[in-house]
Structures are given as structure tokens and as C-alpha cells.
Amino acid sequence: MTPPGRPVKEDDLHARIDGQLPQERTADVEIYLAAHPEVEARFSQYAAQRQELRAAFFSQANGAIPKRLRIAYLVAQKRRRATASWHKSPQR
């Protein structure tokens, strides 16, 4: 538990946007934002940007992972490169 009255930090403000702010910090953060409208405006923009990004990528969130990004494919590529460089090595 965070002690009440602890100074509000960037982490608290980001946690608020992400819905991860502990309930016991809510009052401190709201008081801070009311006293600092420029910070409130900046973090309101961050929250809007977060929503825009979520909306833009929502359709891709549950889609299939492209082959080029799958772990098995990446491991196989690395092995192929290692084998190719081994065969090219003049020390063999």
C-alpha cells in the first residue's frame, strides 16, 4: 500500500491512464491533476492517443502471427545462417 500524501509521479499518471492506478492513490492523483491543469491536459492527450492506438490495432490483435515473426521460423533462420557461414568458413 502506498502511503497517502506521497508525491504524485509520472508512474502514477501513466497507471491512471492504463487503469492500473491503485485505489488508494486515486485521490492524490486527482488532487494533483486539479492543481496542475497543464499536466492534466498532457495526460488527457496521452489517454486519447492510447484509445486511438487500441482502435487502430484492434482488428489485428486476434489475428494470426505472420510466419516471419514466429519463434520456430526465426530459430530455423538463425540455424540456416549459422550453417551457411560454417560452410563458407576457410578454416574447415
C-alpha positions as CSV (number, residue, x, y, z in Angstrom):
1,M,0.0,0.0,0.0
2,T,1.3,3.5,-0.9
3,P,1.3,6.0,1.9
4,P,-1.2,8.7,1.4
5,G,0.2,12.1,0.5
6,R,3.2,10.7,-1.3
7,P,4.2,13.0,-4.2
8,V,2.5,12.1,-7.5
9,K,5.0,10.8,-10.1
10,E,4.9,10.1,-13.8
11,D,4.3,6.4,-13.0
12,D,1.1,7.2,-11.1
13,L,-0.2,9.3,-14.0
14,H,0.6,6.6,-16.5
15,A,-1.0,4.0,-14.2
16,R,-4.2,6.1,-14.2
17,I,-4.3,6.1,-18.0
18,D,-3.8,2.4,-18.1
19,G,-6.4,1.7,-15.5
20,Q,-3.7,0.3,-13.1
21,L,-3.7,3.0,-10.5
22,P,-4.2,1.6,-7.0
23,Q,-7.5,2.9,-5.5
24,E,-5.6,4.4,-2.5
25,R,-3.7,6.7,-4.9
26,T,-6.7,7.9,-6.8
27,A,-7.5,10.8,-4.5
28,D,-3.9,12.0,-4.5
29,V,-3.6,11.9,-8.3
30,E,-7.0,13.6,-8.8
31,I,-6.0,16.4,-6.4
32,Y,-2.6,16.8,-8.2
33,L,-4.2,17.0,-11.6
34,A,-6.8,19.6,-10.4
35,A,-3.8,21.7,-9.2
36,H,-1.8,21.2,-12.4
37,P,-4.1,21.7,-15.5
38,E,-1.2,21.6,-17.9
39,V,-0.2,18.1,-16.7
40,E,-3.9,17.0,-16.9
41,A,-4.1,18.3,-20.4
42,R,-0.9,16.4,-21.4
43,F,-2.1,13.2,-19.9
44,S,-5.6,13.6,-21.4
45,Q,-3.8,13.7,-24.8
46,Y,-1.9,10.5,-23.9
47,A,-5.2,8.8,-22.9
48,A,-6.7,9.8,-26.2
49,Q,-3.7,8.6,-28.1
50,R,-3.9,5.3,-26.3
51,Q,-7.5,4.9,-27.3
52,E,-6.7,5.7,-30.9
53,L,-3.9,3.1,-31.0
54,R,-6.1,0.5,-29.5
55,A,-8.8,1.2,-32.1
56,A,-6.3,1.2,-34.9
57,F,-4.8,-2.2,-34.0
58,F,-7.9,-3.9,-32.6
59,S,-8.6,-5.8,-35.7
60,Q,-5.0,-7.2,-35.7
61,A,-5.0,-8.2,-32.0
62,N,-6.6,-11.6,-32.5
63,G,-5.2,-12.3,-36.0
64,A,-2.6,-14.9,-36.8
65,I,1.0,-14.2,-36.2
66,P,2.9,-13.7,-39.5
67,K,5.3,-16.6,-40.3
68,R,8.3,-14.2,-40.3
69,L,7.6,-13.4,-36.7
70,R,7.1,-16.9,-35.3
71,I,9.7,-18.2,-33.0
72,A,10.2,-21.5,-34.8
73,Y,10.7,-19.7,-38.1
74,L,13.2,-17.3,-36.5
75,V,15.2,-20.1,-34.9
76,A,15.3,-22.0,-38.2
77,Q,16.5,-18.9,-40.0
78,K,19.3,-18.5,-37.4
79,R,20.3,-22.1,-37.8
80,R,20.4,-21.7,-41.6
81,R,22.6,-18.7,-41.4
82,A,24.9,-20.4,-38.9
83,T,25.2,-23.5,-41.2
84,A,25.8,-21.3,-44.3
85,S,28.6,-19.3,-42.6
86,W,30.2,-22.6,-41.3
87,H,30.2,-24.0,-44.8
88,K,31.8,-20.8,-46.1
89,S,34.5,-20.8,-43.4
90,P,38.0,-21.2,-44.8
91,Q,39.2,-22.9,-41.6
92,R,37.3,-26.2,-42.4
